[in-house]
Amino acid sequence: MVKKVYPIVLLFLLLASPGLIIAGSPVRYLPYEDLKLYHFGFFIGMHTQDLHIDHSGMPDDNGAVWYGSVPSYAPGFSVGVLGDYRIADFLSLRLSPAIHFGTKDLALVSDQPGSEIITTSIRSNYIMVPLSIRYRGARSDNFRPYLMSGLSLGLDAGRRKRQEVLLKAINYYWEFGFGCDLYLPYFRLVPEIKFCLGLGDVFEHKRSDQGSDAYERFTNAFDRMTSRLIVLSFQFE
């Protein structure tokens, strides 16, 4: 997953590079914007979904032990709204509900030589309600960087029963990331990258709809799963 972060960070830097020009502008846009007690906005963006898997090591009837992984990452779409409450000059509290539409592929392979690779697609439309703290650096002309961290409640509204891998509907996440406020003549553009790490096991171990060996093969292979997301968003405030 770390390798997949590099292109996203590079894209973030390229898209934020106009802010370096804005930062050196002789005109200081929105000089009193940071004095507001609260403000609202919206954002759009893209994300990737991942799973961290702990394996059970349980062999099947043929003595094969199966292992799962997410072999590739597909981009998903993110959209949401936000509200920001100013606590102090460098500190603010932010609520930013969002919906993340996306899928992830899960591949299953055994330790037996020449075994087939079994793949399944998992669709997850996450409705997430994060509450976070933003620590902002000093403003330099029209540029102001920040760090953020917080907790989020997530609801998987896209899960489908009767599939090989079923994830739980509710999960909690720790979120952290960074971004920058770019002050424009009429609004602030805020590019942000954040990482969402699931805190609980999202794998549904006990199911009443298992009706084939394929279902049991996936179920017996996994001991624990945690969900992860990388989100690149562009906020308009």
Backbone as CSV, one residue per row, in Angstrom:
resi,resn,N_x,N_y,N_z,CA_x,CA_y,CA_z,C_x,C_y,C_z
1,MET,0.823,-1.204,0.000,0.000,0.000,0.000,0.863,1.262,0.000
2,VAL,2.078,1.170,0.612,2.965,2.325,0.670,3.363,2.776,-0.730
3,LYS,3.582,1.800,-1.639,3.952,2.147,-3.003,2.852,2.924,-3.692
4,LYS,1.610,2.645,-3.329,0.493,3.328,-3.956,0.350,4.758,-3.441
5,VAL,0.973,5.070,-2.304,0.859,6.411,-1.744,1.683,7.412,-2.550
6,TYR,2.820,6.960,-3.103,3.716,7.880,-3.794,3.054,8.619,-4.946
7,PRO,2.305,7.945,-5.858,1.652,8.701,-6.931,0.629,9.696,-6.408
8,ILE,-0.063,9.362,-5.318,-1.061,10.267,-4.770,-0.385,11.502,-4.188
9,VAL,0.728,11.309,-3.474,1.462,12.447,-2.924,2.016,13.313,-4.037
10,LEU,2.519,12.691,-5.102,3.039,13.448,-6.238,1.930,14.263,-6.889
11,LEU,0.760,13.645,-7.055,-0.372,14.377,-7.622,-0.762,15.537,-6.714
12,PHE,-0.726,15.322,-5.415,-1.046,16.385,-4.458,-0.079,17.553,-4.618
13,LEU,1.199,17.270,-4.748,2.194,18.332,-4.876,2.032,19.099,-6.175
14,LEU,1.711,18.378,-7.250,1.508,19.044,-8.532,0.296,19.961,-8.499
15,LEU,-0.776,19.474,-7.865,-1.990,20.277,-7.803,-1.856,21.432,-6.821
16,ALA,-1.017,21.264,-5.824,-0.817,22.329,-4.849,0.247,23.327,-5.278
17,SER,0.980,23.026,-6.345,2.049,23.914,-6.779,1.565,25.308,-7.134
18,PRO,0.335,25.502,-7.669,-0.124,26.880,-7.863,-0.180,27.676,-6.571
19,GLY,-0.309,26.983,-5.434,-0.323,27.684,-4.164,0.995,28.363,-3.859
20,LEU,2.104,27.818,-4.386,3.389,28.460,-4.185,3.444,29.786,-4.912
21,ILE,2.793,29.849,-6.079,2.711,31.105,-6.817,1.796,32.073,-6.091
22,ILE,0.659,31.531,-5.600,-0.282,32.370,-4.872,0.365,32.924,-3.614
23,ALA,1.207,32.077,-2.973,1.846,32.511,-1.738,2.740,33.714,-1.949
24,GLY,3.332,33.839,-3.144,4.199,34.965,-3.428,3.487,36.139,-4.073
25,SER,2.178,36.093,-4.114,1.413,37.164,-4.731,1.453,38.406,-3.861
26,PRO,1.585,39.607,-4.467,1.590,40.834,-3.666,0.224,41.151,-3.071
27,VAL,-0.843,40.530,-3.582,-2.187,40.761,-3.080,-2.514,39.693,-2.032
28,ARG,-2.937,40.124,-0.872,-3.299,39.198,0.199,-4.816,39.019,0.166
29,TYR,-5.262,37.861,-0.341,-6.686,37.606,-0.498,-7.318,37.216,0.837
30,LEU,-8.592,37.542,0.990,-9.391,37.156,2.158,-8.633,37.396,3.463
31,PRO,-8.261,38.643,3.746,-7.422,38.907,4.928,-8.108,38.638,6.260
32,TYR,-9.452,38.670,6.294,-10.164,38.471,7.562,-10.864,37.116,7.644
33,GLU,-10.568,36.240,6.700,-11.248,34.946,6.663,-10.959,34.111,7.899
34,ASP,-9.759,34.159,8.408,-9.373,33.332,9.542,-9.928,33.849,10.866
35,LEU,-10.572,34.994,10.871,-11.138,35.537,12.100,-12.573,35.064,12.327
36,LYS,-13.167,34.380,11.350,-14.537,33.887,11.508,-14.584,32.796,12.568
37,LEU,-15.650,32.814,13.372,-15.806,31.801,14.406,-16.086,30.425,13.790
38,TYR,-16.861,30.391,12.725,-17.157,29.141,12.038,-17.430,29.435,10.564
39,HIS,-17.288,28.414,9.752,-17.604,28.518,8.334,-17.938,27.132,7.798
40,PHE,-18.506,27.080,6.581,-18.944,25.836,5.974,-18.355,25.711,4.569
41,GLY,-18.464,24.505,4.025,-17.963,24.270,2.679,-18.350,22.878,2.199
42,PHE,-17.755,22.486,1.092,-17.968,21.156,0.537,-16.673,20.685,-0.097
43,PHE,-16.608,19.396,-0.430,-15.394,18.880,-1.054,-15.722,17.707,-1.964
44,ILE,-14.854,17.502,-2.931,-14.886,16.348,-3.822,-13.477,15.784,-3.891
45,GLY,-13.384,14.524,-4.318,-12.059,13.942,-4.392,-12.080,12.507,-4.863
46,MET,-10.983,11.823,-4.625,-10.835,10.430,-4.995,-10.155,9.691,-3.847
47,HIS,-10.279,8.358,-3.880,-9.700,7.567,-2.809,-9.392,6.161,-3.311
48,THR,-8.657,5.431,-2.519,-8.433,4.001,-2.749,-8.760,3.258,-1.462
49,GLN,-9.239,2.024,-1.600,-9.615,1.189,-0.466,-8.659,0.010,-0.352
50,ASP,-8.389,-0.383,0.880,-7.456,-1.485,1.128,-7.947,-2.280,2.341
51,LEU,-7.404,-3.488,2.490,-7.689,-4.339,3.644,-6.373,-4.859,4.213
52,HIS,-6.220,-4.752,5.521,-5.095,-5.397,6.201,-5.612,-6.709,6.777
53,ILE,-4.962,-7.822,6.425,-5.497,-9.153,6.719,-4.576,-9.911,7.654
54,ASP,-5.144,-10.473,8.704,-4.462,-11.446,9.555,-5.042,-12.821,9.221
55,HIS,-4.171,-13.768,8.886,-4.621,-15.085,8.436,-4.716,-16.069,9.598
56,SER,-5.629,-16.997,9.457,-5.842,-17.983,10.515,-4.839,-19.127,10.447
57,GLY,-4.320,-19.435,9.238,-3.427,-20.576,9.071,-4.137,-21.907,9.147
58,MET,-5.447,-21.907,9.034,-6.225,-23.136,9.135,-6.221,-23.871,7.796
59,PRO,-5.775,-25.127,7.750,-5.779,-25.876,6.486,-7.188,-26.362,6.142
60,ASP,-7.443,-26.519,4.843,-8.729,-27.065,4.416,-8.675,-28.590,4.437
61,ASP,-9.677,-29.237,3.861,-9.742,-30.697,3.884,-8.597,-31.354,3.129
62,ASN,-7.990,-30.617,2.189,-6.865,-31.149,1.404,-5.511,-30.760,1.987
63,GLY,-5.499,-30.087,3.124,-4.251,-29.694,3.763,-3.668,-28.402,3.250
64,ALA,-4.395,-27.666,2.422,-3.907,-26.403,1.869,-4.271,-25.246,2.788
65,VAL,-3.327,-24.343,2.970,-3.556,-23.128,3.747,-3.698,-21.971,2.763
66,TRP,-4.760,-21.193,2.907,-5.074,-20.130,1.949,-4.723,-18.763,2.535
67,TYR,-4.206,-17.897,1.621,-3.800,-16.547,2.015,-4.460,-15.541,1.070
68,GLY,-4.883,-14.413,1.642,-5.551,-13.394,0.852,-4.769,-12.095,0.813
69,SER,-5.001,-11.306,-0.230,-4.360,-9.999,-0.369,-5.180,-9.154,-1.335
70,VAL,-4.958,-7.854,-1.300,-5.547,-6.928,-2.267,-4.477,-6.669,-3.325
71,PRO,-4.580,-7.276,-4.506,-3.488,-7.211,-5.475,-3.327,-5.862,-6.160
72,SER,-4.392,-5.091,-6.262,-4.310,-3.806,-6.946,-5.339,-2.865,-6.337
73,TYR,-5.195,-1.588,-6.666,-6.057,-0.569,-6.091,-6.778,0.178,-7.208
74,ALA,-8.074,0.347,-7.031,-8.887,1.057,-8.009,-9.343,2.382,-7.407
75,PRO,-9.310,3.468,-8.184,-9.752,4.752,-7.639,-11.256,4.794,-7.433
76,GLY,-11.669,5.428,-6.370,-13.074,5.641,-6.086,-13.381,7.124,-5.982
77,PHE,-14.648,7.458,-5.897,-15.099,8.852,-5.865,-15.557,9.213,-4.463
78,SER,-15.220,10.421,-4.028,-15.578,10.898,-2.694,-16.243,12.263,-2.802
79,VAL,-17.259,12.489,-1.972,-17.941,13.785,-1.933,-18.463,14.004,-0.522
80,GLY,-18.492,15.248,-0.072,-18.961,15.516,1.273,-19.121,17.000,1.547
81,VAL,-19.558,17.306,2.761,-19.707,18.680,3.234,-18.896,18.826,4.505
82,LEU,-18.673,20.059,4.932,-17.862,20.287,6.112,-18.333,21.522,6.871
83,GLY,-18.056,21.490,8.155,-18.241,22.637,9.030,-17.028,22.775,9.922
84,ASP,-16.521,23.998,10.053,-15.282,24.232,10.791,-15.537,25.265,11.885
85,TYR,-15.117,24.927,13.119,-15.287,25.824,14.269,-13.905,26.248,14.765
86,ARG,-13.681,27.543,14.822,-12.385,28.087,15.226,-12.254,28.078,16.736
87,ILE,-11.286,27.335,17.252,-11.013,27.277,18.684,-10.001,28.339,19.072
88,ALA,-8.947,28.440,18.272,-7.901,29.437,18.477,-7.324,29.778,17.105
89,ASP,-6.340,30.664,17.107,-5.779,31.101,15.829,-5.185,29.935,15.048
90,PHE,-4.568,28.967,15.732,-3.904,27.859,15.069,-4.665,26.544,15.212
91,LEU,-5.846,26.584,15.783,-6.547,25.342,16.086,-8.025,25.472,15.717
92,SER,-8.564,24.417,15.079,-9.990,24.408,14.742,-10.533,22.987,14.844
93,LEU,-11.818,22.893,15.093,-12.537,21.626,15.171,-13.380,21.480,13.922
94,ARG,-13.296,20.320,13.265,-13.944,20.154,11.963,-14.793,18.887,11.922
95,LEU,-16.016,19.036,11.417,-16.914,17.922,11.146,-17.115,17.859,9.639
96,SER,-16.820,16.699,9.042,-16.837,16.602,7.576,-17.449,15.283,7.108
97,PRO,-18.779,15.133,7.162,-19.434,13.914,6.672,-19.175,13.723,5.173
98,ALA,-18.974,12.463,4.771,-18.640,12.176,3.377,-19.156,10.808,2.973
99,ILE,-19.262,10.615,1.667,-19.576,9.317,1.085,-18.431,8.947,0.140
100,HIS,-17.920,7.732,0.299,-16.829,7.239,-0.540,-17.340,6.030,-1.336
101,PHE,-17.469,6.205,-2.639,-17.942,5.134,-3.513,-16.731,4.412,-4.099
102,GLY,-16.651,3.082,-3.902,-15.512,2.366,-4.446,-15.629,0.869,-4.299
103,THR,-14.643,0.155,-4.853,-14.546,-1.297,-4.780,-13.104,-1.697,-4.506
104,LYS,-12.929,-2.942,-4.112,-11.596,-3.509,-3.954,-11.659,-4.988,-4.309
105,ASP,-10.609,-5.478,-4.917,-10.517,-6.891,-5.285,-9.697,-7.633,-4.238
106,LEU,-10.154,-8.826,-3.906,-9.460,-9.675,-2.941,-9.066,-10.974,-3.628
107,ALA,-7.767,-11.296,-3.592,-7.254,-12.516,-4.210,-6.898,-13.530,-3.138
108,LEU,-7.243,-14.796,-3.392,-6.992,-15.886,-2.452,-6.159,-16.943,-3.153
109,VAL,-5.023,-17.313,-2.542,-4.138,-18.322,-3.115,-3.647,-19.222,-1.985
110,SER,-3.446,-20.497,-2.289,-2.997,-21.448,-1.267,-1.488,-21.630,-1.327
111,ASP,-0.953,-22.346,-0.326,0.488,-22.609,-0.288,0.880,-23.833,-1.096
112,GLN,-0.079,-24.453,-1.783,0.219,-25.621,-2.608,0.754,-25.190,-3.972
113,PRO,1.804,-25.824,-4.491,2.347,-25.446,-5.802,1.297,-25.605,-6.905
114,GLY,1.251,-24.595,-7.782,0.341,-24.637,-8.923,-1.117,-24.420,-8.592
115,SER,-1.409,-23.927,-7.402,-2.815,-23.712,-7.026,-3.377,-22.507,-7.764
116,GLU,-4.671,-22.518,-7.990,-5.324,-21.425,-8.688,-5.497,-20.226,-7.759
117,ILE,-5.605,-19.051,-8.390,-5.858,-17.828,-7.643,-7.342,-17.503,-7.758
118,ILE,-7.994,-17.420,-6.626,-9.424,-17.119,-6.587,-9.591,-15.639,-6.237
119,THR,-10.344,-14.920,-7.037,-10.542,-13.493,-6.799,-12.021,-13.189,-6.611
120,THR,-12.275,-12.183,-5.822,-13.639,-11.704,-5.620,-13.593,-10.199,-5.480
121,SER,-14.654,-9.532,-5.890,-14.749,-8.077,-5.822,-15.668,-7.687,-4.667
122,ILE,-15.215,-6.746,-3.875,-15.977,-6.276,-2.719,-16.333,-4.813,-2.943
123,ARG,-17.603,-4.514,-3.028,-18.042,-3.129,-3.176,-18.341,-2.549,-1.807
124,SER,-17.785,-1.371,-1.548,-18.001,-0.697,-0.264,-18.261,0.782,-0.523
125,ASN,-19.452,1.225,-0.179,-19.791,2.640,-0.225,-19.849,3.142,1.214
126,TYR,-18.765,3.777,1.643,-18.637,4.175,3.036,-19.288,5.533,3.280
127,ILE,-20.195,5.574,4.235,-20.710,6.839,4.754,-19.954,7.101,6.053
128,MET,-19.092,8.134,6.049,-18.200,8.378,7.173,-18.464,9.759,7.760
129,VAL,-18.446,9.806,9.082,-18.679,11.063,9.809,-17.468,11.306,10.714
130,PRO,-16.440,11.999,10.200,-15.247,12.231,11.009,-15.324,13.554,11.780
131,LEU,-14.806,13.525,12.985,-14.620,14.723,13.800,-13.123,14.843,14.062
132,SER,-12.541,15.939,13.605,-11.085,16.047,13.626,-10.643,17.418,14.144
133,ILE,-9.378,17.455,14.541,-8.704,18.682,14.971,-7.698,19.068,13.895
134,ARG,-7.706,20.337,13.514,-6.721,20.843,12.563,-5.769,21.790,13.282
135,TYR,-4.469,21.508,13.154,-3.444,22.408,13.673,-2.819,23.113,12.481
136,ARG,-2.981,24.421,12.411,-2.576,25.186,11.243,-1.307,25.977,11.523
137,GLY,-0.429,25.999,10.522,0.769,26.800,10.634,0.479,28.271,10.393
138,ALA,1.502,29.085,10.461,1.351,30.515,10.224,1.069,30.767,8.751
139,ARG,0.238,31.757,8.489,-0.095,32.100,7.102,1.057,32.852,6.464
140,SER,1.401,32.459,5.235,2.411,33.137,4.441,1.736,33.652,3.175
141,ASP,1.420,34.933,3.159,0.673,35.534,2.056,-0.650,34.793,1.857
142,ASN,-0.776,33.986,0.805,-2.018,33.281,0.508,-1.871,31.770,0.636
143,PHE,-1.012,31.348,1.550,-0.706,29.930,1.715,-0.604,29.628,3.205
144,ARG,-1.314,28.555,3.664,-1.257,28.195,5.076,-1.371,26.689,5.232
145,PRO,-0.292,25.981,5.593,-0.339,24.514,5.737,-0.952,24.106,7.073
146,TYR,-1.340,22.845,7.158,-1.914,22.333,8.401,-1.744,20.823,8.489
147,LEU,-1.891,20.322,9.718,-1.964,18.899,10.016,-3.315,18.618,10.649
148,MET,-3.839,17.429,10.439,-5.137,17.072,11.005,-5.120,15.651,11.543
149,SER,-5.989,15.408,12.550,-6.146,14.075,13.108,-7.502,14.010,13.802
150,GLY,-8.108,12.817,13.802,-9.404,12.677,14.444,-9.931,11.260,14.351
151,LEU,-11.165,11.095,14.776,-11.847,9.809,14.754,-13.088,9.904,13.873
152,SER,-13.464,8.763,13.304,-14.591,8.747,12.380,-15.428,7.495,12.604
153,LEU,-16.738,7.667,12.449,-17.678,6.555,12.429,-18.011,6.251,10.978
154,GLY,-17.863,4.981,10.567,-18.103,4.588,9.186,-19.204,3.558,9.054
155,LEU,-20.062,3.756,8.071,-21.135,2.818,7.760,-20.957,2.350,6.319
156,ASP,-20.841,1.038,6.123,-20.688,0.469,4.787,-22.076,0.231,4.201
157,ALA,-22.522,1.161,3.342,-23.855,1.073,2.747,-23.855,0.302,1.435
158,GLY,-22.702,-0.140,0.965,-22.636,-0.820,-0.318,-22.426,-2.312,-0.231
159,ARG,-22.381,-2.861,0.982,-22.108,-4.288,1.103,-23.303,-5.105,0.608
160,ARG,-22.980,-6.247,0.037,-24.001,-7.139,-0.523,-23.855,-8.517,0.103
161,LYS,-24.944,-9.084,0.526,-24.924,-10.454,1.031,-24.829,-11.423,-0.140
162,ARG,-24.650,-12.677,0.168,-24.476,-13.722,-0.842,-23.220,-13.490,-1.676
163,GLN,-22.152,-13.014,-1.048,-20.865,-12.928,-1.707,-19.822,-13.606,-0.841
164,GLU,-18.671,-13.927,-1.445,-17.677,-14.743,-0.762,-17.170,-14.101,0.526
165,VAL,-16.948,-12.790,0.495,-16.443,-12.074,1.662,-17.462,-11.007,2.040
166,LEU,-17.918,-11.062,3.274,-18.891,-10.095,3.766,-18.246,-9.296,4.896
167,LEU,-18.296,-7.966,4.768,-17.728,-7.078,5.773,-18.836,-6.510,6.655
168,LYS,-18.482,-6.201,7.872,-19.456,-5.647,8.812,-19.887,-4.255,8.365
169,ALA,-21.080,-3.881,8.777,-21.661,-2.626,8.302,-21.076,-1.412,9.009
170,ILE,-20.670,-1.553,10.277,-20.231,-0.403,11.074,-18.793,-0.606,11.526
171,ASN,-18.019,0.474,11.455,-16.630,0.411,11.883,-16.196,1.801,12.351
172,TYR,-15.106,1.841,13.113,-14.542,3.099,13.579,-13.144,3.269,12.981
173,TYR,-12.762,4.533,12.712,-11.504,4.821,12.043,-10.740,5.915,12.785
174,TRP,-9.419,5.791,12.718,-8.537,6.892,13.096,-8.056,7.544,11.816
175,GLU,-8.210,8.858,11.727,-7.824,9.592,10.530,-6.702,10.569,10.868
176,PHE,-5.750,10.699,9.945,-4.708,11.708,10.067,-4.251,12.093,8.660
177,GLY,-3.745,13.317,8.524,-3.323,13.763,7.202,-2.759,15.169,7.250
178,PHE,-2.635,15.747,6.087,-2.076,17.094,5.958,-2.681,17.769,4.735
179,GLY,-2.571,19.079,4.696,-3.102,19.843,3.566,-2.643,21.287,3.656
180,CYS,-3.240,22.130,2.847,-2.882,23.541,2.859,-4.073,24.380,2.407
181,ASP,-4.228,25.542,3.029,-5.243,26.510,2.629,-4.634,27.418,1.563
182,LEU,-5.276,27.459,0.401,-4.873,28.366,-0.665,-5.933,29.456,-0.773
183,TYR,-5.548,30.679,-0.444,-6.495,31.788,-0.415,-6.624,32.385,-1.814
184,LEU,-7.823,32.308,-2.358,-8.137,32.852,-3.672,-9.011,34.089,-3.498
185,PRO,-9.280,34.836,-4.555,-10.034,36.093,-4.393,-11.409,35.929,-3.744
186,TYR,-12.114,34.787,-4.006,-13.487,34.660,-3.524,-13.711,33.463,-2.590
187,PHE,-12.760,32.576,-2.478,-12.912,31.413,-1.604,-11.540,30.811,-1.334
188,ARG,-11.526,29.824,-0.433,-10.308,29.066,-0.154,-10.380,27.705,-0.828
189,LEU,-9.339,27.339,-1.521,-9.191,25.993,-2.069,-8.228,25.239,-1.170
190,VAL,-8.676,24.065,-0.681,-7.889,23.335,0.322,-7.642,21.910,-0.163
191,PRO,-6.500,21.625,-0.794,-6.146,20.229,-1.099,-5.713,19.513,0.179
192,GLU,-6.116,18.247,0.296,-5.798,17.491,1.511,-5.603,16.021,1.176
193,ILE,-4.639,15.411,1.820,-4.447,13.965,1.795,-4.627,13.445,3.217
194,LYS,-5.473,12.430,3.378,-5.634,11.841,4.702,-5.687,10.323,4.599
195,PHE,-5.295,9.684,5.694,-5.255,8.235,5.806,-6.277,7.812,6.860
196,CYS,-7.113,6.856,6.512,-8.160,6.356,7.409,-7.833,4.912,7.762
197,LEU,-7.562,4.654,9.016,-7.177,3.323,9.478,-8.290,2.762,10.355
198,GLY,-8.864,1.631,9.939,-9.916,0.996,10.714,-9.410,0.482,12.045
199,LEU,-10.213,0.629,13.084,-9.809,0.228,14.428,-10.359,-1.129,14.845
200,GLY,-11.356,-1.627,14.133,-11.970,-2.889,14.520,-11.923,-3.918,13.404
201,ASP,-12.205,-5.148,13.772,-12.273,-6.248,12.814,-13.570,-6.123,12.009
202,VAL,-13.456,-5.972,10.682,-14.638,-5.786,9.839,-15.075,-7.079,9.157
203,PHE,-14.352,-8.156,9.369,-14.686,-9.413,8.699,-15.844,-10.105,9.412
204,GLU,-16.852,-10.480,8.652,-18.027,-11.163,9.197,-17.720,-12.653,9.276
205,HIS,-17.427,-13.143,10.490,-17.013,-14.532,10.656,-18.198,-15.501,10.645
206,LYS,-19.258,-15.141,11.310,-20.417,-16.023,11.425,-21.504,-15.568,10.473
207,ARG,-21.806,-16.421,9.501,-22.797,-16.076,8.491,-23.805,-17.206,8.354
208,SER,-25.045,-16.799,8.121,-26.116,-17.783,7.937,-26.380,-18.085,6.472
209,ASP,-25.682,-17.376,5.560,-25.955,-17.551,4.128,-24.845,-18.310,3.410
210,GLN,-23.990,-19.018,4.147,-22.928,-19.774,3.500,-23.511,-21.061,2.923
211,GLY,-23.453,-21.160,1.599,-24.041,-22.330,0.959,-23.116,-23.033,0.002
212,SER,-21.822,-22.720,0.016,-20.891,-23.370,-0.908,-19.521,-23.470,-0.265
213,ASP,-18.669,-24.314,-0.855,-17.308,-24.469,-0.349,-16.497,-23.194,-0.532
214,ALA,-16.815,-22.397,-1.580,-16.074,-21.160,-1.826,-16.242,-20.174,-0.675
215,TYR,-17.451,-20.116,-0.122,-17.695,-19.238,1.004,-16.847,-19.672,2.192
216,GLU,-16.858,-20.955,2.495,-16.123,-21.456,3.646,-14.618,-21.320,3.461
217,ARG,-14.166,-21.411,2.236,-12.727,-21.278,1.974,-12.244,-19.885,2.371
218,PHE,-13.009,-18.853,2.014,-12.649,-17.502,2.415,-12.796,-17.320,3.923
219,THR,-13.894,-17.825,4.469,-14.168,-17.626,5.892,-13.105,-18.271,6.770
220,ASN,-12.668,-19.479,6.426,-11.680,-20.181,7.237,-10.277,-19.609,7.098
221,ALA,-10.021,-18.881,6.017,-8.657,-18.391,5.771,-8.319,-17.171,6.620
222,PHE,-9.311,-16.403,7.028,-9.045,-15.113,7.662,-9.373,-15.151,9.146
223,ASP,-8.469,-14.560,9.920,-8.689,-14.426,11.354,-9.176,-13.028,11.715
224,ARG,-8.715,-12.028,10.961,-9.078,-10.639,11.252,-8.822,-9.784,10.016
225,MET,-9.683,-8.787,9.792,-9.515,-7.813,8.714,-9.754,-6.412,9.260
226,THR,-8.922,-5.476,8.848,-9.154,-4.067,9.144,-9.171,-3.287,7.840
227,SER,-10.026,-2.295,7.785,-10.225,-1.501,6.574,-9.308,-0.284,6.567
228,ARG,-8.889,0.119,5.368,-8.030,1.295,5.205,-8.459,2.081,3.979
229,LEU,-8.304,3.393,4.056,-8.574,4.271,2.917,-7.503,5.354,2.844
230,ILE,-7.158,5.739,1.633,-6.361,6.932,1.371,-7.229,7.879,0.554
231,VAL,-7.425,9.096,1.050,-8.358,10.034,0.438,-7.614,11.301,0.017
232,LEU,-7.751,11.667,-1.239,-7.266,12.948,-1.760,-8.491,13.798,-2.071
233,SER,-8.648,14.923,-1.380,-9.842,15.746,-1.541,-9.470,17.194,-1.835
234,PHE,-10.430,17.896,-2.441,-10.288,19.327,-2.731,-11.492,20.032,-2.112
235,GLN,-11.204,20.809,-1.100,-12.256,21.457,-0.315,-12.433,22.890,-0.779
236,PHE,-13.691,23.306,-0.846,-14.029,24.664,-1.243,-14.722,25.326,-0.051
237,GLU,-14.072,26.330,0.510,-14.573,26.952,1.740,-14.717,28.469,1.561
